[in-house]
Amino acid sequence: MRFIYRFLIRPVVFRLLPEVSHRFAVDSFRLRPVWRLFGLFARSSDGDQRTVLSGIEVRNPVGIAAGFDKNCEVLGSLLDIGFGYVVGGTVTLDARQGTPKPRMIRRSKEGALINALGFPGRGLAPARKQLARLSPVVSARTLISISGTEEDSIRECLVALEPLVAGVEVNISSPNTAGLAVFQEPVRLRQLIEMLSAAKSKPLFVKMPRLTDSGAFIELIQAAHEGGADGFVTANTLPIAHQGLAVGKGGLSGKPLLESTLELVEQARKHLGNGPTVIGCGGISNAEDARAVMDAGADAVQLYTALVFEGPGIASSISRGLRATR
């Protein structure tokens, strides 16, 4: 399947604009019976790799990151193709159009994307309806990413969506959303996490910014940990300027981020010790990358860009590779 995708399907899909091809991909995953059948073959040699993330038991440690299924439309199909868990969203209280277009660029030679989407989505109410339709098997391995620029709106999202999923990931780190950086101040972040912790009954994860200042990164980790966070997703995209985007800047994802991810995961684990969950995210495109990130201290990994470049067999491929290197 990987050969078919790379040499037959991907060249055709990549003729489309990035956002158009993304919509095409999401729509294709609506055909769940097809992906169930695909998954039977793709997952046949995955083996038992059950992993526990802050009390959430998942089939394997490979997750799809927030951003692919923004409106929680095809989470079941993503589990079918081999992901151990899925992250839907990011969901905001109100519907958002996102930033002006063009707002997404491929860097095919690097296996990378630059996006400046700015949380386009239908908002809380439609996301809640989608999540309410999930089967217990799917919801038990689903996290929901939420965000906003005000504490009360983020709390409202948590209260409404947490009963329908296994856990919540709060995104305080997207480089493409005006006003979000306010939660990258330690005091403000701790206050936010304390508010959410008081309202939650399930695990709460914080998606961290990709900071180059290790001192500032650890200070944020500590603030969120003290506020009651159960785990950390390390880390979001890398802020980067690009004249091809309407807003002139966006977030870089994909292979170029691996070294940074390894460093941040190691820093987070060293600071946190063996308690809280650490999930590595950014630059993971094969089993060797995933193993390196987990050896650096991560309990699990997340990916998105690798699905774009490597196709629907990527999750099972990584899962099999991790099993072989145990």
N, C-alpha and C positions, 0 to 999 in steps of 0.2 A: 504493500500500500504506500509506503514511503516513497518508493521509486515512482509509482504512478502519480502521486501528488506532486513530487518535485519536478518531474519532467513533462507531465501531461496537463495536470490541472493548474498548478501554480502559474505557469507562463500565461495561461488564458486569463485567470483571475487577476493577475498583476497588470493586465492591460486596463483594468478598471481603475478609477480613482480610489484611493484607499478607503474612504468612507463608504463608497458604493460597494466595494468588495466585502467590507465588514458587514454591511447589511445583508448582502448575499449569503455570507457564511452563517449568520444568525438564522436567516430564513431556512437555510438548508437543514439546520438542526431541528426544525419543527417536525421533520419526518422521523419521529422517534422510532417507529418499528425498524427502519433501515439501520439506525445507529445501534439499536439493541442487537441486531444481527451482527453488525460490524464488531461490536464489543465482545460478543461471544468468542470470536476468533482472536481479536487483538489482546484480550485479557486471559487467554487460555493458559499461559505460562507465567502469569504474574505471581502466583503463589500467595501465601498468607503474609501480608506486610502490615497488619493492623497497627495503627499508631494512635496514641492518645494525646490530644491537644487541649490542655487545661480541662480535662475531664470529658472531652468530646472524642469518642472512638470513631476513627475513619478507616477506610479500607486500605489505603496506602498513603505515604507522606507527600504525594504530588497533588497540588491543588491548582485550580484555575484562578487567577487573580481577578480582582474587581476590575471592571472596565470592559470586559468582553460582552457579558450579558447584562447590560445596563438596566434593563427593565424586567429582569427575572423571567424571561420567556422560555428558555431552553435548558434550564439547569439539570433536568433529568437526563437529557441526551448527553450532556457533558460528563455526567457520572457514568453513563453507559459506555463511553469510549475509553474509560480507564482512569479518569481522575479520581483520586481518593476522597476528595472533598471539593466543594465549589464555593466561590464567593460571588454573590449577586450584587448588582448595583454598580456605581455608588448611587444611593437614593437620597434625595433632598426633600424637604417638606413640600415645596411647591415645584411645579413643572418648570424646567429651564430649557431655553433654546441653546445655551452654550455660547461660545465665542463665534465671531464672524468667520466665514470660510474664505480661503482655504485654511484648514486647521489640522491637517494630518499629512505627513510626508514619510515615504519609505526611503530607507537607505539599504537597498538590497545587497550591495557588496559587503556591507558590515553586518547584515542580519539585524537591522535596527529600525525603529520607528521614532518619529518625533510627533507628538500630538499636543495640541493646544485646545482640546475640546471644551473644557470648562464645565464638566458635569451636565451634558445634555441628558434629559430624561423626563419621564412623564410625571414624576412626583410621587408623594407618599401613598395616596389613595389607590392608584393603579398598581403600584408595587405590592401593596397589601393584598389586593385581590389575586394577583398572580401567586404570591406565596401561600395564600389560603388554599389554593388548588393542589399544592404539592402533596404527594403521598407521604406517609410517615417515614418510609425508607429514604426518600430524597431529602425531606426536611431535616432528618437526623444528621445529615452530612453537609448541610448548607449553612454558610455564614452569610450575613447580609452587611454590606458596607454602607455606612450612613455618613452624612456630612452636612455642613452648613456654616454660616458665618456668625451665628448667634447660639448661645448655649441652649436656650429654651427650644429652639427649632430642632436641634440635634436630639435633645431629650425626648421630644414628641415623637420623633422617628423611632427611637429606641423602644419607647413604651408601646408603640403600635405594632412594631415588627418583631420584636424579640420573642413573643409567644409562638411565632410561626416557624422559627429556625432554631438551630443548635447553639448559635452564638452570634455576636455582633462585632464588626470591625469598624472603628471610627477613623475616618480619613481626615487627618489634620494637616496633610502634607502635599496635596496636589499643587504643583507649581503653576497651574493654569486657571486658578480660581481666585479672583480678587477678594481680599478680605480674610482669606483662610489663614494667612501667615500669623494672624493675631494669636492663634493657638500654638505657635512655635515659640512663645514666650513661656518659660517654665512655670511662673506663677499662674498665668491664665490657663495653661494646660492642666495643671494640678486641680484647679478649681473646676474645670470642665469634667475631668475624670471623676472627681469626688461627687459631682452632681449625678453623673451617669451611674456610678457605682451604687449610689443610694437608691436608684430606681431599678437596677438590674437584678435578675435572678439567674442569669446564665453567663458564661464566660464573655469577657470584654477584651478585645484586642485593639491595639493602637497601631495604625499604619504610620511609620516614622518617615520624616523627611530625609533625603540623601544629603546630609551635611558633610562638608569637608573638614570642619573644625571638630575634632574628636571631643574636645572639652564641652562644646555646646551640645553635641549629640548625647553624651552621657548625662549631662544636666537635664535634658528633656526626658531621657529614659527614667532617670531617678524621680523626676516630678510625677510622671505618669504612674510609675510603680507605687509611689507613696500615696497617690490618689486612689489606687485600687485596681489598676489594670491587671488582667490575668496573663496577658501575652503581648508580643510585639511582632509586627510584620516589618522586616528590615530589608529593603526600604522602597520608597516610591521612586518615580522617575527623576532623572537628573535635569535641573533647569539648564536650558541652552538657548542661545539666540539663533534665529534663522529668518532671513529675509523672505523666504518662501511662504511663511505663515502670515496671515492677515494681521495678527497682533504682534508679529516680530519676535516671538519667543515661545517656547513650549517645553515639553519634558521628553528627554531621550530615554528610550527603553531598548532592551535587547542585549546582544552579545558584548558590546563595549562596557557594560556595567558590572561584569562578573567580578573583576578585581575589587571594585569598590564594595560590592555586596559581601565578599569574603572578609574584608577588613571590618565592616560595620557589624556583621554577625559575630565575629570574634570579640570585638569591643563590648557588644551587648552581653554576650554570654559571660565574659570575664567579670563584668560589673554585676550582673544579676545573680551569678552562681547557678545552681542546679534547679532553682525553683520555677520561675515563670517560663512560659513557652516562648521560644524564639523561632520565627518562621523567616527563612531567607527568600528574598524576592528581588529579581533583577539580574539579567544576563544568563540565566540557566537555560541551556538549549539541548543538553544531552545528559546521560546518566553520570558521566565523569564530572560535569559541572555540579550536578545535584549532590553527588557524594562529597565533593570538595566543600560545598557549603555546609553540609551536615557534619563533616569532620571538623569544620571551624566552630561548630557549636549549635547549629540549627536543629530543631526537632523535626522540621518539615520544610517544604519549599512551595513556592507559588511561581507560576509563569503565565504569560499571555502572548508575548511577541513570538516565542518559539512555536506556538500553535499556528500563527500566521505563516511562518516560513517553513515549518516542517510538516504541517498537516495533522489530521486527526489521530494519527497513530503515535503522536509524541508522548502522551501521558503513559501509555502502556510500555512504550520503548524505555522510558526512563525508569518506570517501576521495575521492569525486568532487569535492567542494568543494576539497579540498587540491590535487588535480591542477590544477584550474582556476586556482588562485591561485599556482601555481609561478612 
